[in-house]
Amino acid sequence: MMSTTLERPSAEAPGRRRDRPPRPSAATIAIPLAYLAVTVFAIWWLDIRPAVLLSGLEDIARLLQRMVPPTTGDPGNLLSLAIETLWIAIAGTGIATILSVFLGAAASRHFTGPRVIAWLARGLIIVTRAIPSLVFALILVRIVGLGPLAGGLAIAFHSIGMIGKMFADVFEELGPAPRDAIRSVGATRAQNFVATTLSRALPSMTSIVLYRLDINIRASAVLGLVGAGGLGLALQTAIGSLDYRRALGIILVIVLLLLALEALAYVAQRALSEHAGEHSAAQLYGREKRAGSPGWNRSRVLRVGSGIAVGLVFLVSLGQVLADPPRLAQIWDNTVRVLGGFFPPTFSPAIAYGILESVIMAFSATAFGVVIGLVIAVLSTRHLIRFEPIALALRGLMVLLRGVPDIIFALLFVAALGLGPFAGFLALTISCTALAAKFFTDALVRVDPAPLRALEATGATRLQVFVSGVWPQFVPSFIGNSLFTSDLALRESAVLGIVGAGGIGFLLDESVATLHYDVTAGILIALVVVVVALEAVAGWARRKVI
């Protein structure tokens, strides 16, 4: 007689274990709970109540009434500042790109030179990535003076960290076979790098630089708020003189400029990327009669022509940014004076309070932005709601909101609601909402349709298909993009205080204005430590979830 224990498979049987759904990672539960806890604390800390929100909306509505109809003032002056904004962004991005090639190569795991150079390169990338460009501009104005030179250098310093990290990642992803082959025939390290690494990484590097240029144009549009040139100077002047109609006109010019450049960057990326067209194939050179001579084809002509044009534009922009030679002679003396004041750095409870306030603003704004962005993303795709006018209207609104730098929202909220972290929280929430909605919409569009069609074939409702088919595929992107959004929000929250919207930025601005550079150094060190620590936590969470 067969035992009943043999007829009934054990719960630990291998076949049964394979049929079990995968157990969710602890990070999948812990991360949302952590954001929820910070958000609840922030609601109490920032005094976020429905009555306060309604009162704030009334103040904002009154401010908007004072801003219409928009005016631009002197069009020639505005055009000149808009062009200066472009020169700042292009010059800063170009300088950062050139330096990032060397830094990225040295920071890569494949670097075979002295280890101390690799550590220095990685340290420089980490520090420059953690400090926002507006903070660099605040300090550089004291070194090189008011104007576009401070703006161009600020963009360059911050971009070195971003571009250098991405270049290092691209270099590490390349296969080792060509590199080993070239090394075996006695090529030098520089020859090997140019022939086997740089040449293969160029398409990816081009995309990275174009993406960064798009971000830098947005950043350079507000550098004038601290005197570093560009359209931000006119905006600060208009708001400071209560000329809100001109302020709105300048904001609209900034938005139109950014949208036009975003479209241009998209077209350039499509033209320069490999396999941009269907059934296209990668071909660096055209066919030549002699096998050893690379020929010319349309792709090579386009690449070389684009490279020459970009180089000329960069040189012109560099000349415009460096158009004040007498000031260059003072840079060394000012650098020694400012950096000498950094030592020894000072730490105080006020710095800890400011950092804490920035972190709370960033995390709570991320939580609200992620929830609202998720709703917008679901309404913008066809998984649950299939009403095209809503989807088009929401996508257009998000593109418009993404075009406005969050510090401009902060300026407007400070003008309407007064100084304090509540204005910064609202500005960051709008920025996080637009960013999260973009990321989530892209992720929802890319889900694998096969499981959804299978569920539909069984007669499942649209809600059941979403819950059982879409959501499980979407969760890793949801967690990863939420962490990335909070990472960006933390950097931005550190500068909103410069315009009075709460956080450590106010103390930073005050320390530079009163020449207390030891306090400035303490704030920068604390900021770098917090950003790097949160990046490490986010990296751990991504590895657990994705």
Secondary structure as UniProt FT lines:
FT   HELIX           4..7
FT   TURN            11..12
FT   HELIX           14..19
FT   HELIX           26..45
FT   TURN            46..47
FT   HELIX           50..67
FT   HELIX           75..107
FT   TURN            109..110
FT   HELIX           115..130
FT   HELIX           133..144
FT   HELIX           148..173
FT   HELIX           177..184
FT   TURN            185..186
FT   HELIX           189..192
FT   HELIX           193..198
FT   HELIX           199..220
FT   TURN            221..222
FT   HELIX           223..226
FT   HELIX           231..240
FT   TURN            241..242
FT   HELIX           244..272
FT   TURN            274..275
FT   TURN            278..279
FT   TURN            291..292
FT   HELIX           298..321
FT   HELIX           325..328
FT   TURN            329..330
FT   HELIX           331..340
FT   TURN            341..342
FT   HELIX           349..380
FT   HELIX           388..402
FT   HELIX           406..417
FT   HELIX           421..445
FT   HELIX           449..457
FT   TURN            458..459
FT   HELIX           462..465
FT   HELIX           466..470
FT   HELIX           471..493
FT   TURN            494..495
FT   HELIX           496..499
FT   HELIX           505..513
FT   TURN            514..515
FT   HELIX           517..545
//
